[in-house]
Amino acid sequence: MRSLIFQQIVDSRWGEESSLLLERIEAIKRGLAPYQENVELRISKPREVIWPSPEPSIQWRADFQIRKWGRDPTWDRIMTIINRIKPPHYSWQ
């Protein structure tokens, strides 16, 4: 069974805060909730990445893995739900 893998990243350089990552996680959960019988969603614990450059920046990241069975929802529908929140780079496993 294939899995869709992606990350949601929030970056302090763009004025974003860690709470935005939590909002995105909740929005993805809400978007996929109608399909919970056919979709398995795994989300890693959000983590902080600090870049010690001349102007330090902080990123908050969460990894997602989605597996599905059946025809509804389609992968296209799942990606549309996620892309409406914040389009990530996808990979398949």
N, C-alpha and C positions, 0 to 999 in steps of 0.2 A: 504494500500500500504506500502510495506516495505521500510525502509531507511537504507542505509549503513552509519555507523558513524565511523570516525577515526580522529586522530590528526597527524599533522606534527609538529615535535619538532626539534629545533636547539639548540645546547648546547655549551657554551663557553669553557667547559672543553676539548672539542675535537678540539679547534681552529676554531670553526664555528662562523660566524657573523650573525646578524639579516638579512642582505641582502640575505643570502642563503635561508631563509624561504620565502622571497618574490619571489625568483627565482623558488622555488618548487611550490608555489601557481600558478604562471604564467604557469609553465610546465604542471600542472594538468589541468588548464583551456584549454591550447592548445591541450592537448591529448584528452579531451572530446569534444572539439569544433565540430568535424564532426558529433557528435550525439546530438547536442543541441536541436533538435526537440523532442527527446525522453528522455532526461536526464535533471533533475533539480539539479543544484549544488548550495549549500549554504555554504558560508565560513564566519566564524566569523572574527572579527577584530583581527589581531595579538596582542598578549599580552606578557608582559615580566614577568618572574618569577625569583626572586632573592633568591638564597640560601646563607644565611650568615654563612658559615662555616669558618674554619680557612683560607681556600683559597676560597673566594667568587666565585660563579659561577652564570651565568645567562643563563636562557633558554628563548627562544621565541617560542610561541605555537600558532597554529591556529586550530580551530575545523572545520571539514568538515561534511556535510550531503549530501548524494546523493540519489535521488529518480528517478526511471525510469518507463516507461511504454512501452509496446511493447516488441518484441523479440530482436531487435537490438538497442543497443549492449546488449550482455549477461552480467550477473554479473561477469562472469569469465573474459571477455574482459575488463570491467571497472577496475577490480582489477589488471589485467596485466598492464594496463596503469599507474596506481598509483605505483605499485611495481617497475616499471622500474625507477621511480624517487627516491623513498625511501619507502621501505615496512613498513607500520604501523601495529599496532594492530587494527583489525576490530571488530566492534560489530554491531548487527542488532537492529533496533527499529521498 
